[in-house]
Amino acid sequence: MGSLEGLIFWFPAFLLRGLELAREDGVSAMLTMRGWMFTRQYSGLREHLLGNFDVRGLGDFAVGAFDEVLNDVLSVTASVLHRSPPQM
């Protein structure tokens, strides 16, 4: 298994642990890989987040969003999740 594949499998644990560390009624804000918003592999993660947390904001920053990265390979998602039931 390559190192990128290993990172992909660890990603949901990183995101969920950040939410666990936020105090009750607190907020977790992260820059993470963007694939979880679009690929079928992470549909369960999306359903869990939408069903258990109040999504305050999501931003999709595609390749080229950061001038400091010269090789144009960085693409991320900015997520802000409130640790409370979803507000519909």
Contact map, one row per residue, 1 for C-alpha under 8 A:
1110110000000000000000000000000000000000000000000000000000000000000000000000000000000000
1111110000000000000000000000000000000000000000000000000000000000000000000000000000000000
1111111000000000000000000000000000000000000000000000000000000000000000000000000000000000
0111111100000000000000000000000000000000000000000000000000000000000000000000000000000000
1111111110000000000000000000000000000000000000000000000000000000000000000000000000000000
1111111111000000000000000000000000000000000000000000000000000000000000000000000000000000
0011111111100000000000000000000000000000000000000000000000000000000000000000000000000000
0001111111100000000000000000000000000000000000000000000000000000000000000000000000000000
0000111111110000000000000000000000000000000000000000000000000000000000000000000000000000
0000011111111100000000000000000000000000000000000000000000000000000000000000000000000000
0000001111111110000000000000000010000000000000000000000000000000000000000000000000000000
0000000011111111000000000000000000000000000010000000000000000000000000000000000000000000
0000000001111111100000000000000000000000000000000000000000000000000000000000000000000000
0000000001111111110000000000000000000000000000000000000000000000000000000000000000000000
0000000000111111111000000000010000000000000000000000000000000000000000000000000000000000
0000000000011111111100000000000000000000000000000000000000000000000000000000000000000000
0000000000001111111110000000000000000000000000000000000000000000000000000000000000000000
0000000000000111111111000001000000000000000000000000000000000000000000000000000000000000
0000000000000011111111000011000000000000000000000000000000000000000000000000000010100000
0000000000000001111111100000000000000000000000000000000000000000000000000000000000000000
0000000000000000111111100000000000000000000000000000000000000000000000000000000000000000
0000000000000000011111111111000000000000000000000000000000000000000000000000000000100000
0000000000000000000111111110000000000000000000000000000000000000000000000000000000100000
0000000000000000000001111100000000000000000000000000000000000000000000000000000000110000
0000000000000000000001111110000000000000000000000000000000000000000000000000000001110000
0000000000000000000001111111000000000000000000000000000000000000000000000000000001110000
0000000000000000001001101111100000000000000000000000000000000000000000000000000111100000
0000000000000000011001000111110000000000000000000000000000000000000000000000001111100000
0000000000000000000000000011111000000000000000000000000000000000000000000000011110000000
0000000000000010000000000001111100000000000000000000000000000000000000000000111100000000
0000000000000000000000000000111110000000000000000000000000000000000000000001111000000000
0000000000000000000000000000011111000000000000000000000000000000000000000001111000000000
0000000000100000000000000000001111110000000000000000000000000000000000000011100000000000
0000000000000000000000000000000111111100000000000000000000010000000000000011100000000000
0000000000000000000000000000000011111110000000000000000000000000000000000000000000000000
0000000000000000000000000000000011111110111011000000000000000000000000000000000000000000
0000000000000000000000000000000001111110010001000000000000000000000000000000000000000000
0000000000000000000000000000000001111111010000000000000000000000000000000000000000000000
0000000000000000000000000000000000111111111000000000000000000000000000000000000000000000
0000000000000000000000000000000000000111111000000000000000000000000000000000000000000000
0000000000000000000000000000000000010011111100000000000000000000000000000000000000000000
0000000000000000000000000000000000011111111111000000000000000000000000000000000000000000
0000000000000000000000000000000000010011111111100000000000000000000000000000000000000000
0000000000000000000000000000000000000000111111110000000000000000000000000000000000000000
0000000000010000000000000000000000010000011111111000000000000000000000000000000000000000
0000000000000000000000000000000000011000011111111100000000000000000000000000000000000000
0000000000000000000000000000000000000000001111111110000000000000000000000000000000000000
0000000000000000000000000000000000000000000111111111000000000000000000000000000000000000
0000000000000000000000000000000000000000000011111111101000000000000000000000000000000000
0000000000000000000000000000000000000000000001111111111000000000000000000000000000000100
0000000000000000000000000000000000000000000000111111100000000000000000000000000000001100
0000000000000000000000000000000000000000000000011111110000000000000000000000000000011100
0000000000000000000000000000000000000000000000001111111000000000000000000000000011111100
0000000000000000000000000000000000000000000000000101111100000000000000000000000011111110
0000000000000000000000000000000000000000000000001100111111000000000000000000001111000100
0000000000000000000000000000000000000000000000000000011111000000000000000000001111000000
0000000000000000000000000000000000000000000000000000001111100000000000000000011110000000
0000000000000000000000000000000000000000000000000000001111110000000000000000111100000000
0000000000000000000000000000000000000000000000000000000011111000000000000000111000000000
0000000000000000000000000000000001000000000000000000000001111100000000000011110000000000
0000000000000000000000000000000000000000000000000000000000111110100000000011110000000000
0000000000000000000000000000000000000000000000000000000000011111100000000111000000000000
0000000000000000000000000000000000000000000000000000000000001111110000011110000000000000
0000000000000000000000000000000000000000000000000000000000000111111010011110000000000000
0000000000000000000000000000000000000000000000000000000000001111111000000110000000000000
0000000000000000000000000000000000000000000000000000000000000011111110000100000000000000
0000000000000000000000000000000000000000000000000000000000000001111111000000000000000000
0000000000000000000000000000000000000000000000000000000000000000011111000000000000000000
0000000000000000000000000000000000000000000000000000000000000001011111111100000000000000
0000000000000000000000000000000000000000000000000000000000000000001111110000000000000000
0000000000000000000000000000000000000000000000000000000000000000000011111000000000000000
0000000000000000000000000000000000000000000000000000000000000011000011111100000000000000
0000000000000000000000000000000000000000000000000000000000000011000010111110000000000000
0000000000000000000000000000000000000000000000000000000000000111110010011111000000000000
0000000000000000000000000000000011000000000000000000000000011111100000001111100000000000
0000000000000000000000000000001111000000000000000000000000011100000000000111110000000000
0000000000000000000000000000011111000000000000000000000001111000000000000011111000000000
0000000000000000000000000000111100000000000000000000000011111000000000000001111100000000
0000000000000000000000000001111100000000000000000000001111100000000000000000111110000000
0000000000000000000000000011110000000000000000000000001111000000000000000000011111000000
0000000000000000001000000011100000000000000000000000111110000000000000000000001111100000
0000000000000000000000001111000000000000000000000000111100000000000000000000000111110000
0000000000000000001001111111000000000000000000000000110000000000000000000000000011111000
0000000000000000000000011100000000000000000000000001110000000000000000000000000001111100
0000000000000000000000000000000000000000000000000011110000000000000000000000000000111110
0000000000000000000000000000000000000000000000000111111000000000000000000000000000011111
0000000000000000000000000000000000000000000000000000010000000000000000000000000000001111
0000000000000000000000000000000000000000000000000000000000000000000000000000000000000111
